[in-house]
């Protein structure tokens, strides 16, 4: 029996190592079918630090603390117990074998037993969590994952740590010394026959090897088994992430890249030489393909996605796994010489003919698409998926690259976007309104608002350029925020000016809709205006303008210090230049507020505290957080150009968020973005209509609430004009 066990263990080892090596070669081959990428090797020292912090510190995993701790134990056990695998090979031939030098070192023995026990507890917890979670059907983050793969990996780890503990217990019986076996000496009764123990050691050591090598066999035959392969691919995926400092791939959209170089469409003469977005899986960079291969199918992204949570077909996880499976299935076709492709298996040839974006039902040509258009256009680019991913997959960049191809090459996109593109190209705003109306919001103010080129020669005469934005200039509810901010800046004595008719849309909705042509045209126009005006410091009320000016305009050569209005107003309050005041009978007394984090100042730019600090200083106000807030805030539904698309699938994202806000009992929903204000105001109206009553809940910008309070501290002859309202 012992001989047979040894033979089987060694045979499985040979097969497992061979299959694993072959699989590594195949995965590398798949990655090589992708194109070059941009800026993935800068600041190597910082990248190594990021890799160590994220992997050993488990910083991304610990966003879910209990799961993160359990996974850390399993992660450490997977690596640290490798030495016990080497010991098992020695025990096949000598039951009392120990590794040279460290084998009987008490520190090593204590550590290995502790790690084994913690790994056992961790994997049991994670396994139970998977079973319980899957009972929730579509509500489970594991919905759509390859369940057998996850279960198999968990059982493998469970079997390995159980073997380690059993071997340690039997070793104690053979060599004695409780000091060296602190956590296993009690597992077996004393007095077991030595011959039987020696045979048992050999058999269990063989079992441990077989379990381990069978795992290598299985993953060697399944190169798309991300739940296993991420143990190897996550390391390079983290090292080559977009941001060397460890930040997730949020904020700026990645520039349009062709053959590893950023593309300036305003200077390109021959578009035939340029790849516009991603129209086939080989158009992704090798880093994109590494992203797909590294997906663990944990479903964290899916659990946070506003589209998935409102019954739409988009799951960031399923997008990634579909692209992964397609990339690996099509790879043999891409790797073969053109004249040899006809000799490939029919399944490979059929896979190569599938469109990257197209209906997932089989079409007239007999081929189903990889990514359904409804999936592609459901994304709000909120970044929740990127924020949550423990292995730094860049979901939003990949989705936006596919949109770019659909808009600029295939010309296949939602019809509603035609109006958006037309308005941006001809009028410089997404509502297609006359640009002469950009100054209308200033007419009701009791003080003049300086305009660059008219009232001031350039921005060197003032401290800030107030970037109003299209919503702030044209949308009635957003105008109230613009007016409130202007009045607060005037009250605080902050010098500012606006561009007036010289301002045009930053291009955010065009870029997020995939129209890089229009974005670059608008950005170039604004860049020239900003340079001529001498812009250096900018304040804006629009989360999307903030993100574009701060993070994307450097791509067109414009570097600005851009702050959100809540950041500047909070600084002015701290400096005593604005003083919130409430009288005993003031309207703020008893006001209950909940704050909604806009995605593009929160997740994308890390602005969480300033708006909350402003709300906290409002006398008499009570602020209650929604369950989903800060990094886990739920989108309003307007991002990714969704503001201009009909929401025809599932339930409405803005209503989902509004219901969460109303459940706090708040009478006021505060926010810091005009898009969010519009969406949540419409959400309140929809909820109240369904309920057949009105509870008088207001949706206001933080600046309006601050102005309401500051006005009370002004002179008695100050205008009592109501700054709020929907």
C-alpha positions in Angstrom: 0.0 0.0 0.0 2.8 2.4 0.9 4.6 1.7 -2.3 1.5 2.2 -4.4 0.8 5.5 -2.6 4.4 6.7 -3.3 4.1 5.8 -7.0 0.8 7.5 -7.4 2.0 10.6 -5.6 5.1 10.9 -7.8 3.2 10.2 -11.0 0.6 12.8 -10.3 3.4 15.3 -9.5 5.0 14.7 -12.9 1.6 15.2 -14.7 0.6 18.2 -12.6 3.9 20.1 -13.1 3.8 19.3 -16.9 0.2 20.5 -17.3 0.9 23.6 -15.1 3.9 24.6 -17.2 2.0 24.1 -20.4 -0.8 26.2 -19.1 1.5 29.0 -18.2 2.8 29.0 -21.7 -0.7 29.1 -23.1 -1.7 32.0 -20.9 1.4 34.0 -21.9 0.5 33.2 -25.5 -3.0 34.6 -25.0 -1.6 37.8 -23.4 0.7 38.2 -26.4 -2.3 38.4 -28.8 -3.2 41.8 -27.1 -1.7 45.1 -28.2 0.9 47.2 -26.4 -0.2 49.4 -23.6 0.7 52.9 -22.3 2.5 53.9 -19.1 2.7 50.7 -17.1 6.3 50.7 -16.0 6.8 54.2 -14.6 8.0 54.6 -11.0 9.0 51.0 -10.5 10.0 51.5 -6.9 6.5 52.8 -6.1 5.0 49.9 -8.0 6.9 47.4 -5.9 5.7 49.1 -2.8 2.1 49.1 -4.1 2.4 45.4 -4.8 3.7 44.5 -1.4 1.1 46.7 0.4 -1.9 45.4 -1.6 -0.8 41.7 -1.5 0.7 41.2 1.9 -1.4 43.9 3.5 -4.5 42.8 1.7 -5.7 46.4 1.5 -8.1 45.9 -1.3 -9.6 42.7 0.3 -10.0 44.4 3.7 -12.6 46.7 2.2 -14.8 43.9 3.4 -13.2 43.4 6.8 -14.4 39.9 7.9 -14.0 38.3 4.5 -10.7 40.1 4.0 -9.3 38.7 7.3 -10.4 35.2 6.5 -8.9 35.5 3.0 -5.6 36.7 4.4 -5.3 33.6 6.6 -6.0 31.4 3.5 -3.5 33.5 1.4 -0.8 33.2 4.0 -1.5 29.5 4.4 -1.3 28.9 0.7 2.2 30.3 0.5 3.6 29.5 3.9 2.5 25.8 3.9 4.4 25.2 0.7 7.3 24.1 2.9 5.0 21.4 4.3 4.5 20.1 0.8 8.3 19.7 0.5 8.3 17.9 3.8 5.6 15.5 2.5 7.8 14.4 -0.3 10.5 13.5 2.2 7.9 11.6 4.3 7.1 9.3 1.4 10.5 7.7 2.1 11.1 8.5 5.8 8.1 9.1 8.1 10.3 11.1 10.5 11.7 13.3 7.7 12.1 17.0 8.5 13.4 19.8 6.4 17.1 20.5 6.9 18.0 23.4 9.2 14.5 24.6 9.9 12.6 21.3 10.1 12.8 21.1 13.9 13.1 24.9 14.6 10.5 25.6 17.2 9.5 28.9 15.7 8.9 27.3 12.3 6.9 24.5 13.9 4.7 26.9 15.9 4.1 29.2 12.9 3.2 26.3 10.6 0.7 24.9 13.0 -0.8 28.3 13.7 -1.1 29.1 10.1 -2.7 25.8 9.3 -5.4 26.3 12.0 -6.1 29.8 10.9 -6.2 28.8 7.2 -8.6 26.0 8.2 -10.9 28.5 10.0 -10.6 31.0 7.1 -11.5 28.5 4.4 -14.4 27.0 6.4 -15.8 30.5 6.9 -15.4 31.4 3.2 -17.0 28.1 2.1 -20.0 28.6 4.3 -20.3 32.2 3.1 -20.4 31.0 -0.5 -23.1 28.4 0.2 -25.3 30.9 2.1 -24.8 33.6 -0.5 -25.8 31.4 -3.4 -29.2 31.0 -1.8 -30.0 34.6 -2.8 -30.0 33.8 -6.5 -29.4 36.9 -8.6 -28.8 38.8 -5.4 -25.7 36.7 -4.7 -22.3 38.2 -5.7 -21.5 34.6 -6.9 -24.4 34.5 -9.3 -22.9 33.7 -12.7 -19.6 32.5 -11.3 -18.3 29.0 -12.1 -19.5 27.6 -8.8 -17.8 24.2 -9.2 -14.4 25.9 -9.6 -14.8 27.9 -6.4 -16.0 24.9 -4.4 -13.2 22.8 -5.8 -10.5 25.3 -4.8 -12.0 25.6 -1.3 -12.1 21.8 -0.9 -8.5 21.6 -2.0 -7.4 24.1 0.6 -9.5 22.4 3.2 -7.9 19.0 2.3 -4.4 20.3 2.4 -4.6 22.0 5.8 -6.4 19.0 7.2 -3.5 16.8 6.0 -0.9 19.2 7.5 -2.6 19.1 10.9 -3.0 15.3 10.7 0.7 14.8 9.8 1.8 17.0 12.6 -0.3 15.1 15.1 1.2 11.8 13.9 4.7 13.2 13.9 4.2 14.1 17.6 3.3 10.5 18.3 6.5 9.4 16.5 9.1 11.9 17.9 7.4 13.4 21.0 8.0 16.9 22.5 4.9 19.0 23.1 6.9 22.2 22.8 7.4 21.4 19.1 3.7 20.5 18.5 1.8 23.1 20.6 -1.5 23.0 18.6 -1.6 19.4 17.3 -0.3 17.1 20.1 -3.8 16.6 21.4 -5.4 15.5 18.2 -4.6 11.8 18.5 -4.8 9.5 21.5 -1.5 8.4 23.0 -0.1 4.9 22.6 -0.9 4.2 18.9 1.3 1.5 17.4 4.5 2.9 15.7 4.3 0.7 12.6 0.7 1.9 12.0 1.7 5.5 12.5 4.6 5.3 10.1 2.3 3.8 7.4 -0.3 6.5 8.1 2.3 9.2 7.7 3.3 7.9 4.3 -0.3 7.6 3.2 -1.4 11.0 4.4 1.7 12.6 2.9 0.9 10.9 -0.4 -2.7 12.2 -0.1 -1.5 15.7 0.5 0.7 15.6 -2.5 -2.0 14.1 -4.7 -4.5 16.8 -3.6 -2.0 19.5 -4.4 -0.9 18.1 -7.7 -4.4 17.2 -8.7 -5.1 20.9 -8.3 -2.2 21.7 -10.6 -3.7 19.2 -13.1 -7.1 20.8 -13.0 -5.9 24.4 -13.4 -3.5 23.2 -16.0 -6.5 22.0 -18.0 -8.5 25.1 -17.3 -6.6 28.3 -18.1 -9.7 30.4 -17.6 -10.1 29.2 -14.0 -9.5 32.6 -12.5 -10.5 31.6 -9.0 -7.3 29.5 -9.0 -5.0 31.3 -11.5 -5.4 34.7 -9.7 -2.9 33.3 -7.1 -0.3 33.8 -9.8 -1.7 36.4 -12.2 -2.8 38.9 -9.5 0.9 39.8 -8.7 1.8 41.2 -12.2 -1.7 42.6 -12.6 -1.2 44.7 -9.5 2.3 45.7 -10.5 1.2 46.9 -13.9 -1.9 48.7 -12.7 -2.7 52.0 -14.3 -1.7 54.1 -11.3 1.7 53.4 -9.8 0.8 54.9 -6.4 -1.9 52.2 -5.9 -4.9 54.3 -6.7 -7.7 52.5 -8.5 -8.2 53.2 -12.2 -10.7 56.0 -11.5 -10.8 59.7 -12.2 -9.5 60.2 -15.7 -10.6 57.9 -18.5 -7.7 56.3 -20.1 -6.7 58.2 -23.2 -7.5 56.7 -26.7 -4.5 54.5 -27.5 -3.5 53.0 -30.7 -0.4 50.7 -31.0 0.6 51.8 -27.5 0.5 55.5 -28.2 -2.0 58.1 -27.2 -4.0 59.4 -30.2 -4.7 63.1 -30.8 -7.6 63.0 -33.3 -7.3 66.7 -34.0 -3.9 66.1 -35.6 -4.5 62.6 -37.3 -4.6 62.8 -41.1 -5.1 59.1 -41.9 -7.6 57.3 -39.7 -6.8 54.1 -41.4 -3.6 53.9 -39.4 -5.4 54.4 -36.1 -7.3 51.9 -34.0 -10.4 53.7 -32.6 -11.3 51.9 -29.4 -11.8 48.1 -29.1 -13.8 46.3 -31.8 -12.3 42.8 -31.4 -10.7 41.1 -28.4 -7.2 41.4 -29.9 -7.7 45.2 -29.8 -7.4 45.1 -26.0 -3.9 45.6 -24.7 -2.0 42.7 -23.2 -2.8 44.3 -19.8 -6.5 44.2 -20.6 -6.2 40.5 -21.3 -4.2 40.0 -18.1 -7.1 41.8 -16.3 -9.6 39.3 -17.6 -7.4 36.3 -16.8 -6.9 37.6 -13.2 -10.6 37.8 -12.4 -11.4 35.7 -9.3 -15.2 35.7 -9.9 -15.7 36.9 -6.4 -18.5 39.2 -7.5 -17.6 42.2 -5.4 -18.0 44.4 -8.5 -21.3 42.8 -9.3 -22.6 43.3 -5.8 -21.9 47.1 -6.0 -23.0 47.8 -9.6 -26.0 50.1 -9.8 -27.0 48.5 -13.1 -27.0 45.0 -11.8 -28.8 46.0 -8.6 -31.6 47.4 -10.6 -32.1 44.3 -12.7 -30.2 45.4 -15.8 -28.1 42.9 -17.7 -24.8 44.5 -16.9 -22.6 42.7 -14.4 -18.9 43.9 -14.5 -17.9 40.4 -13.5 -19.7 38.7 -16.3 -18.4 41.3 -18.8 -14.8 40.4 -17.7 -15.4 36.6 -17.7 -17.1 36.7 -21.1 -14.1 38.6 -22.5 -11.7 36.2 -20.8 -13.4 33.1 -22.2 -13.6 34.6 -25.6 -9.9 35.7 -25.6 -8.7 32.3 -24.6 -11.0 30.5 -27.1 -10.0 32.8 -30.0 -6.3 32.8 -29.2 -5.4 29.7 -31.4 -7.0 31.5 -34.4 -5.0 34.7 -33.7 -1.8 32.7 -33.2 -2.1 30.7 -36.3 -0.7 31.8 -39.7 -3.4 33.2 -41.9 -3.1 30.3 -44.4 -3.4 27.7 -41.6 -6.5 29.1 -40.0 -8.8 27.0 -42.2 -7.3 23.9 -40.6 -8.2 24.9 -37.1 -11.1 23.1 -35.3 -14.5 24.3 -36.3 -15.2 25.6 -32.8 -12.1 27.9 -32.9 -13.1 29.3 -36.3 -16.7 29.9 -35.2 -15.4 31.7 -32.0 -13.3 33.9 -34.2 -16.3 35.0 -36.2 -18.3 36.1 -33.2 -18.7 39.9 -32.9 -17.3 41.5 -29.8 -20.4 43.6 -29.3 -23.7 42.3 -30.5 -26.9 40.6 -29.4 -26.1 37.5 -27.4 -28.9 35.7 -29.2 -27.7 33.9 -32.3 -28.2 36.3 -35.2 -28.9 35.8 -38.9 -25.2 35.1 -39.5 -25.4 32.3 -36.9 -23.1 34.0 -34.4 -23.9 35.4 -31.0 -22.1 38.5 -29.7 -19.8 38.4 -26.7 -21.1 41.6 -25.0 -24.7 42.5 -25.6 -25.3 46.2 -26.5 -27.7 46.5 -23.6 -24.9 45.4 -21.3 -22.4 47.9 -22.8 -24.8 50.9 -22.6 -26.1 50.2 -19.1 -22.8 51.4 -17.5 -22.9 54.7 -15.6 -19.1 54.7 -15.2 -19.6 55.2 -11.5 -16.5 53.2 -10.7 -17.9 51.0 -8.0 -16.6 47.9 -9.7 -13.1 49.3 -10.0 -13.2 50.5 -6.4 -14.1 47.1 -5.1 -12.0 44.8 -7.2 -9.3 43.1 -5.1 -7.0 42.4 -8.1 -7.3 45.9 -9.7 -9.2 45.0 -12.8 -10.0 48.2 -14.8 -13.6 47.5 -15.8 -14.6 51.1 -16.7 -11.7 51.6 -19.1 -12.5 48.4 -21.0 -16.2 49.3 -21.3 -15.4 52.8 -22.5 -13.0 51.5 -25.1 -15.7 49.2 -26.5 -18.1 52.2 -26.6 -15.5 54.2 -28.5 -15.4 51.6 -31.3 -19.2 51.3 -31.4 -19.6 55.1 -31.7 -16.7 56.1 -33.9 -16.4 53.0 -36.2 -19.5 50.9 -36.1 -21.9 53.9 -35.5 -24.0 51.6 -33.4 -25.2 53.4 -30.3 -28.5 54.4 -28.5 -30.5 56.8 -30.7 -30.9 59.3 -27.8 -27.2 60.1 -28.0 -27.7 61.7 -31.5 -29.2 64.7 -29.7 -26.4 64.8 -27.2 -23.7 64.8 -29.9 -25.5 67.3 -32.0 -25.9 69.7 -29.0 -22.3 69.4 -28.1 -21.0 69.9 -31.6 -23.2 72.8 -32.6 -24.1 74.6 -29.3 -21.4 73.4 -26.9 -23.8 72.0 -24.4 -25.6 68.6 -24.2 -29.1 70.2 -24.1 -28.6 71.9 -27.5 -29.5 75.3 -26.0 -28.4 78.6 -27.3 -25.0 79.4 -25.8 -26.0 83.0 -25.3 -28.0 81.8 -22.3 -24.9 80.9 -20.3 -25.1 84.2 -18.4 -28.8 84.1 -17.6 -28.2 82.7 -14.1 -26.4 86.0 -13.2 -29.5 88.2 -13.9 -31.2 87.8 -10.5 -28.1 88.3 -8.4 -27.8 91.5 -6.4 -24.1 91.9 -7.3 -22.1 91.8 -10.6 -20.4 88.6 -11.6 -17.1 89.5 -13.4 -16.7 88.0 -16.9 -13.2 87.4 -18.4 -12.6 89.6 -21.4 -15.3 92.0 -20.4 -15.0 92.9 -16.7 -11.5 91.6 -16.2 -8.8 91.2 -18.8 -7.7 87.8 -17.5 -7.7 85.6 -14.5 -4.6 87.1 -12.9 -6.9 89.8 -11.5 -8.9 87.3 -9.4 -8.2 84.2 -7.3 -10.5 81.7 -9.0 -12.1 80.9 -12.3 -15.6 79.8 -11.4 -16.3 77.1 -14.0 -20.1 77.1 -14.2 -20.7 74.1 -16.4 -23.6 73.4 -18.7 -26.0 72.2 -16.0 -25.1 75.1 -13.8 -25.8 77.6 -16.6 -28.8 76.0 -18.3 -30.7 73.6 -15.9 -33.1 75.5 -13.7 -32.4 73.5 -10.5 -28.7 73.6 -11.0 -28.8 77.4 -11.6 -29.9 77.8 -7.9 -26.7 76.0 -6.9 -24.6 78.3 -9.2 -26.3 81.4 -7.7 -25.8 80.1 -4.1 -22.1 79.5 -4.7 -21.6 82.9 -6.3 -23.3 84.6 -3.4 -21.2 82.7 -0.9 -18.0 83.5 -2.6 -19.0 87.2 -2.9 -19.9 87.2 0.8 -16.6 85.7 1.8 -14.7 88.2 -0.3 -13.3 85.7 -2.7 -12.2 87.1 -6.0 -13.6 85.1 -8.9 -14.7 85.5 -12.5 -16.4 83.4 -15.1 -15.8 82.8 -18.8 -19.4 83.4 -19.7 -20.1 82.7 -23.4 -16.4 81.6 -23.7 -17.1 78.5 -21.7 -18.3 75.3 -23.5 -18.9 71.8 -22.3 -15.8 70.0 -21.0 -16.7 67.0 -23.2 -17.3 64.6 -20.3 -20.7 63.2 -21.6 -19.2 62.8 -25.1 -16.2 60.9 -23.9 -18.1 58.7 -21.6 -20.5 58.0 -24.4 -17.6 56.9 -26.6 -17.3 59.9 -28.9 -13.7 60.7 -28.5 -13.8 63.0 -31.6 -16.2 65.4 -29.9 -14.5 65.2 -26.6 -11.1 66.1 -28.1 -12.6 69.0 -30.1 -14.3 70.5 -27.0 -11.2 69.9 -24.9 -9.0 71.6 -27.5 -11.3 74.6 -27.6 -11.5 74.9 -23.9 -7.7 74.4 -23.5 -7.1 77.4 -25.8 -9.6 79.5 -23.9 -8.1 78.6 -20.5 -4.6 79.3 -21.7 -5.6 82.7 -23.0 -7.4 83.6 -19.8 -4.5 82.6 -17.7 -6.4 80.0 -15.7 -4.6 78.4 -12.8 -7.1 77.9 -10.0 -10.7 76.7 -10.7 -13.7 76.1 -8.6 -16.8 74.2 -10.0 -20.1 72.9 -8.7 -20.3 70.1 -11.3 -18.7 66.7 -10.3 -18.2 65.8 -13.9 -16.6 69.1 -14.8 -14.3 68.7 -11.8 -13.2 65.3 -12.8 -12.6 66.2 -16.5 -10.8 69.5 -15.8 -8.7 68.0 -13.0 -7.9 64.6 -14.4 -8.4 64.6 -18.1 -7.4 68.0 -19.3 -3.7 67.3 -18.5 -4.0 64.8 -21.4 -4.5 67.9 -23.7 -1.8 69.9 -22.0 -3.7 71.9 -19.4 -2.7 71.6 -15.8 -5.1 73.3 -13.3 -5.7 73.3 -9.6 -9.3 72.4 -9.6 -11.5 72.2 -6.4 -15.0 71.3 -5.8 -17.2 74.1 -4.4 -17.7 72.1 -1.1 -14.0 72.0 -0.6 -13.6 75.8 -1.1 -16.7 76.6 1.0 -15.6 74.3 3.8 -12.2 76.1 3.9 -13.9 79.5 4.0 -16.1 78.4 6.9 -13.0 77.1 8.8 -11.2 80.4 8.2 -14.2 82.3 9.6 -15.0 84.0 6.3 -18.4 82.4 6.2 -20.4 81.9 9.4 -23.5 79.6 9.5 -26.1 81.0 11.9 -29.6 79.8 13.0 -32.2 81.5 15.1 -34.3 79.5 17.6 -37.2 79.5 15.1 -35.0 79.2 12.1 -35.8 76.8 9.3 -32.7 74.8 10.1 -34.0 73.9 13.5 -34.9 70.3 13.4 -33.9 69.8 9.7 -32.9 66.2 9.1 -30.4 65.8 6.3 -28.9 62.8 4.5 -26.0 63.3 2.1 -25.6 61.5 -1.2 -22.0 61.1 -2.4 -21.8 61.9 -6.1 -19.6 59.3 -7.8 -17.4 61.8 -9.6 -16.4 63.7 -6.6 -16.4 60.7 -4.2 -15.0 57.5 -5.7 -13.4 59.2 -8.7 -11.8 62.1 -6.7 -11.9 61.2 -3.0 -13.9 64.2 -1.9 -15.9 62.8 1.0 -15.3 64.9 4.1 -15.7 68.6 3.0 -19.4 68.3 2.2 -20.1 66.4 5.4 -18.1 68.9 7.5 -20.2 71.7 6.0 -23.4 69.9 6.9 -22.2 69.2 10.4 -21.6 72.9 11.1 -25.2 73.9 10.1 -26.8 74.9 13.5 -29.7 72.7 14.4 -29.3 70.2 11.5 -29.1 66.5 12.0 -27.2 64.5 9.5 -27.9 60.8 9.0 -25.8 58.5 6.7 -27.4 56.2 4.2 -26.3 52.5 4.5 -24.4 52.9 1.2 -22.2 55.9 1.5 -18.6 57.2 0.9 -16.7 54.5 -1.1 -19.8 52.3 -1.3 -22.2 55.1 -2.3 -24.9 54.1 -4.8 -24.9 56.0 -8.1 -27.8 58.4 -9.0 -27.8 56.9 -12.5 -26.7 59.9 -14.5 -23.0 59.1 -15.2 -21.6 57.6 -18.3 -23.8 59.8 -20.4 -26.8 57.9 -19.0 -28.4 61.3 -18.2 -29.3 61.5 -21.9 -30.4 57.9 -22.4 -33.7 56.3 -21.6 -33.7 53.8 -18.7 -35.8 51.1 -20.3 -34.4 48.0 -18.5 -35.1 46.9 -14.9 -36.0 49.5 -12.3 -34.7 53.0 -12.2 -31.4 53.6 -10.5 -32.4 57.1 -9.2 -35.5 55.7 -7.6 -33.5 52.9 -5.9 -31.2 55.5 -4.4 -34.0 57.9 -3.5 -35.8 55.1 -1.6 -32.6 54.5 0.4 -32.4 58.2 1.2 -36.0 58.5 2.3 -35.7 55.4 4.5 -33.3 57.4 6.7 -36.3 59.7 7.7 -34.5 62.7 6.3 -36.5 65.7 5.2 -33.6 67.0 3.0 -31.4 65.1 0.6 -28.2 67.0 0.2 -25.7 66.5 -2.7 -22.9 68.2 -4.4 -23.5 67.6 -8.1 -26.2 69.1 -10.5 -26.7 65.7 -12.2 -27.3 64.0 -8.9 -29.7 66.8 -7.8 -31.8 66.4 -11.0 -31.9 62.6 -10.7 -32.7 62.5 -7.0 -35.4 65.3 -7.4 -37.0 63.2 -10.1 -36.7 60.2 -7.8 -38.5 61.9 -5.0 -41.3 62.9 -7.4 -41.6 59.3 -8.7 -41.7 57.8 -5.2 -44.2 60.4 -4.0 -46.4 59.8 -7.0 -46.3 56.0 -6.4 -47.2 56.6 -2.8 -50.0 59.1 -3.6 -48.7 61.7 -1.2 -46.1 64.3 -0.8 -43.9 64.4 2.3 -42.2 67.7 1.4 -38.8 66.2 1.0 -36.3 68.6 -0.7 -33.2 67.8 -2.7 -30.7 70.6 -2.3 -27.1 71.2 -3.0 -24.9 71.6 0.1 -24.2 75.2 -1.0 -27.8 76.1 -0.8 -28.1 74.8 2.7 -25.0 76.7 3.7 -26.3 79.9 2.1 -29.6 79.5 3.9 -27.7 79.5 7.2 -25.1 82.2 6.4 -27.8 84.7 5.4 -29.1 84.7 8.9 -25.8 86.2 10.1 -25.9 89.0 7.6 -27.2 92.5 8.3 -30.9 92.9 9.0 -31.5 94.6 5.7 -30.1 91.6 3.7 -32.5 90.1 1.3 -34.5 87.1 2.7 -34.7 85.5 -0.8 -35.3 81.8 -0.4 -32.3 80.0 -1.9 -33.8 76.5 -1.9 -36.5 74.8 -3.8 -36.6 72.1 -6.4 
